[in-house]
């Protein structure tokens, strides 16, 4: 039976339940009961009734060991698919949370000058999540790894500074790194520490500098223009249009690959979509053209992940088959 910090448990031999707050040793945990008191309790006399930390169905629980519990860390893991370097054909990337904190994370890779988010979500305490699998032949295309994390607990906890790291790992660095054996992985892995020393006190609050006070004062004293009557106000245009043809976005795309062009188009679309959502724009028309349909397909995949909108083909009379109209409710 796996027990983790944050698990809701019921006492096996008496009435009552609580939440695991910390470990005393491998056989005993502290349980916070309803009145707020923590009591030590043997693991074998507890029954889990609800796990709050399984936030993502893709994550895997890490087998609990006392050494792991006492050394909170966040790792970026690269696992080859064979123990002999000469026979490796694939690498798997993982985010490994060996800490008692929940993690809100995003994982991105760099494509030319832009980053593309491949995965984001929630990772519970003492859990790992698979991020990406890459063929060895294409490893050189995945040398920049950007990981951003926010740390929290479902109880009282010590605030931690958010994590924002960009790792550069090429084949030369891999060759010079040491493989580590870990029972959570089939093969030995390369482990890169993203964050450690969770138990150290960190100063989160910052004092205001004189220039900050001056800036705040100017904001406070800024006079808003007097409101005009509704009859005199200009009617705000609540619709926008964006053309995603690459010629409209960059001065020259000579030498760009199709993947690079697509990334630029999608990034521009996402920025425009965020603007419309933030500024209460009611309609956005996206001109993506016909082509091979790849750009339209990717745009529709993004739209499917956004709540509070509907979309359909834009009027044929105005755009033919090359545009999508988005309505923001």
Order of alpha helices (4+ residues) and beta strands (2+ residues): beta-beta-beta-beta-beta-beta-alpha-beta-beta-beta-beta-beta-beta-beta-alpha-beta-alpha-beta-alpha-alpha-beta-alpha-beta-alpha-beta
